[in-house]
């Protein structure tokens, strides 16, 4: 089995590497950029996010726990920035629009068999 990881920040990278070093009989591929990036999650949030493989980032959503109209999803450090910018632009362009509830998700763990 090959596992591919796209951590969005350094705390998620630490969590992913810890998991990879403990795994056996698995090929692990971790991709990340070389340039400094924003820190999105604290260590506890990163551990929870990475253990799930994908999660909704509450700070980047406006669905208030309901069913979203739009789900923005991404994997990787640069796509995270672009997706968050898209979420922000949606809120800026239509601030009074009550019907557009956005939910932003991150995918960090992909299994390839």
Phi, psi and omega in degrees: 000143176245129176247132181244130183238142179231072183293137182277341182208179187291326178294320176292325177298318177298317179296316180296314180296321176301314179297316182297318181292336179270346184281156179228150177056036180218140171270126179247128177242121179243125179244136176201159181281165179265343184274153176301139181232168177290154177260108185273322188237146171283176187297318179297317178295321179295317178299315179295315180300312183289328179291335178275333181091331177202149178201166175265130177269109185300324181293345183250012181244159173228022183278352178052036177082357179271188177285124181284154173274329182226135174244121176258120183233151179202171174215131179113161185286313179291315176300331176297314179298315181295321180290319176296322176296318177298320178296316179295317179297321178300316179292325180290316185289320180236065184293328183267359182284111183284340188274345185264091177264118183257140173234131180250127182240155175237138175246124181243347191229119178237127176264134175235120180247000000 
